[in-house]
Amino acid sequence: MTLHVARLRPEAKAALDQAGWAPGRRTSPWRWLGPLLAEGYPRFPAALDALAELGGLTVNPLRFIGPNFPNSEVIFDPLLGGSGQTELAGKVVEVVAEKVFPLGEWRNDMLLLIGETGAVFAVGPYGMWRVANGLEEALNRIVCSDTELEVLRHPSQF
C-alpha cells in the first residue's frame, strides 16, 4: 500500500511532510511486530503497509479543537499505543467484527488502530470511534479536525 497523495487534503499532506514523510517512504514494521504479536495482536497486510508508510512519525494537527474532542498529535508507534492494550483492542473487534492492529497513540490517551479492511478506529477513555474507512481519510480527519467522527460506543458501553 502506498498513500495516495491525491486523496490527502493539502493541510494533511503538509503535516505529513513536516513530520518527515515523503512519497515512497518505507520503514520496516518488523521492529514493532515481535512484541505485539507475542501479546496476541494479529498480523495482516493493511497493518504492515500502514506501519511501513507511517511508522515512527509524529503528526501534528492543524486544529486543536475538534467536533468530537480536543485534538492533539498522533504518534505512529504501535508499541506506545498498543502494548498492554489487547483487551481494549478486543472491545473494538467485538464492535467492528474485523481484526485490528495498533498504529499508535492519539491525544496521549487513545489507541489508534487499523482494521483488516484499512478502516481506522480510535478508542480511549472518552469512547470508541470509526475515524475513517481508509488511511488517507483518517489522516485528513485527524489533521484538519473539522469532521465529526462516527461514535461506535460511549465509555459507559464498554
N, C-alpha and C positions, 0 to 999 in steps of 0.2 A: 504494500500500500504506500502510496505517496500522497502527501497532502495536495489537494487540488487548489492551487493558489487562486484560481478564478472564482472559487466558491467562498473565499475569505473576504470579509469587508476590509477596506483599506486600513481601518484602525486595528483590526486583529492582525493583519499582515505586519503592520508597523510594530506592534507589541512583540510579535514573534521575532522580527528582525532585531529588535532591541535586546531580546533575551539570548540572541546568538544563533538563532535558527537561520538556515539558508536552504534554498531548494537543493534537494539531493543529500541533505544531511542524514547520516546514518550513524547510530551508536549501537554497540552491542547490548541487547537486552539481557544477555545471559548473566551478568553480574547481579541482577535482581532476582532472577528466576529460581536459583537454588533454594534460598531461604523461604521464598513464598510457596514454591511447590511443596517443600517439606511441611509447611503449615496446612496444606490441603487445597490451595488455590489451583484451579485447572489451567492448563496451557492451551491457547488457541491462537490462530493466525491474527485476528484483529488486535489482540493484546500485544503480540510480538511486534507487529508492524507499528502500532502507535508508540510503543516504547522506543523502538529503533529511531523513529522520527523525532520524538519529543523528550525522551528520557534525559534527565539531568538539567533540563531548562527550568527557569523560574520566570513565569509570565505575569506581568503586572496588568491590572485592568485600567481602562480609560476612565471609568467612573467607579467611585467607591460607595455610591448609594444606588441600590437597585430596586426593582419592583418586588422582590421576594424577601430580601435581607441585605444588610450591609455587605459590600463586596471587598475582596482582598486578593492577594496573589495566589496563583496556582504553582505549586512546586511539583514538577513531574518526577517524583521519586517514589516508586511504588512501595519501597520498604518503609519510608517515612509514613506514608498514608495507610498502608495495608497490613504491616506486620502486627500481629496480635489482634487483628480485626476480622478474623474469618467468621465469627458469629454474626457480626454486624453485616458483613457482605452476604452471609446466608439469608438474612432477612430480605435483602434486595432480591436475591434469587427466588425466594418464595413469591414475591410480588410480580416480578417481570418474567418468570419462567424461562430464564436463559442463564447460562454460565456467565460469571463476571470475574474480572481480574483488576487489581488496583492499578490506577495510573499515577496516583499521588495524593497530595493533600491540598485542599482548597480552604481558604479562610482560617487556617490554623486549627480548624475543628471539624472539618468534613472530609470524609473519604470520597475520593473521586474514582469511579470505576468505569471500565468499558465492558460491554457485553459482546457475546459471540457475533451478533449482527452488526456491531460497530456503534450501537447506541451508547450514550454516555449518561451515567447516573451519579448522583451525589447523595450521601447520607451522613447525618450528624445529629447533634442534639436538638436541632430545630425541625427535623423531618427528613423525608426521603423524596427526591425529585428525579424526574427524567430531564436531564439538562438538554439533550437533543438526540436526534436519531442518527447523527453522524458526527465525526470528529471536527470537521470544518464548522458545522453549525454550532457545535458546543464551544469552540474557540470564539466564534463571533458573539455568542451569548455571554460567555464569561468575561471577555474583554470589554465589550460595549455595555453590558449590564443594563440593557434597555428593553428586554423582552421577558415577560413572565415565564417562569419555568412551570412545567406540569407537576403538580403535587401528587405523589403516589401514596404517601402516608404522612399523617401528622405524628409527632412524637408519642402521643398517647395511644397510637395504634400499633406500636411495636415494642 
